[in-house]
Amino acid sequence: MIDLFVWLALGLIVLLAGGRWMDRGARQQRFLRILGGGWGFLFLGVVLGPMASGIVSEDRLATAQPILLLLLAWCGAVVGLQCQWALIRAIPRPLWRWIAADFFLCLLGGAVAATALSGAWQQEPSAAGQLVLAGTAASIAIGWNPESRSLGIRSNQASLKLARFVQVGAGALAIGSVLVSSLSLQIAHLDSSGVAVMAPSAGLWALALEAAAVAAVALVAVAIVRDSREDDARTTLVVVGALALLAGVAVSCGGSGLFSGLLIGATIAASRTRASTLAAFISRGEPVVAAGLFLFAGLLLRVPAEPVVCLWLVIAAVVIALARDILKPLVMALALGADAPAQLHSLPASRAVVRQAPLVIVVLLAFSVQDRSGLASELLTLGTLVALGSIALTALRPPQDDLKDDRA
């Protein structure tokens, strides 16, 4: 049965997220600039969802899942488009050190967190359960928010250099986050009863099938748009059809579409043909896709019924946000070393690494597609609290005028 409310809501999202007036309003208000992303749509989702008014019920959410799968595949494609050889070759060695340090330390932190939490989560801890937790925890910790304009970036050369490092590093780590999450949740997954099951062979075969589907779809899509103009409506149909097809293949393989989207985005980015038409269209759809994903995140948020569990979620969010506030700038300084800009910690862009990457919400949404135990919804709540906490810590320190040193 077709639920007209779902499609009315989708149309409203497209109209709101696609309007330039929202961007202008965000630029005029510092609070909105710092908050960034699609947090307004997440709060709207909470209000409309089962946790508040219940206007969007569980049944309606199930009806709308194909839309969520398409949005996840599209978001994965946006991340994958950053795999351009020119961009990769242009990354300087100090930034590679910073990217590698953040990635591997977050993997280590995820493994430690999984070991500590697996006993509380499952009565009989298993390797599969620890892998699910480790992969999810690491993908949450990896990277940072690439947006730095709201922090008061000026034309100082050192500040602009660090802001560029922050943006490029966040893009590279976003790819790593998606890969870690996708690999761990295919090798080990949760069944309907919440029991973790280890299936490495089946998981790797599923990823291989997704990769094969991506190769076939990419060839067909590029062939179709080869003779199309950039404004040709055919491009719209090709992108939507290709991503919908890949999302369907991914779900049949036990995935969510995020990994398939990443692969086709990387394929398009590496192509030297007229695939640039596809890349431009996918990039232009990013604001609408982000708004839709944040709305779904709000709809899927769940607060545990037990007060003790709620308290632990809040405590964990505060601890993780404070840990980011301490460790992320420390890792940045140690990794950059002598190549760091002068007065590194006084530069406003250095505060950007404290804020959690918005992609974390997307990764946890992808987990919710594969999860039937309810764990993903609780982790989504935790991830949202950590993100808001890290934003608050950044906002408590107002942007500094990094030109003041030049005036002295």
Beta strands, then each sheet from edge to edge (+ up, - down):
strand 1: 188-190
strand 2: 196-198
sheet 1: 1+ 2-
end
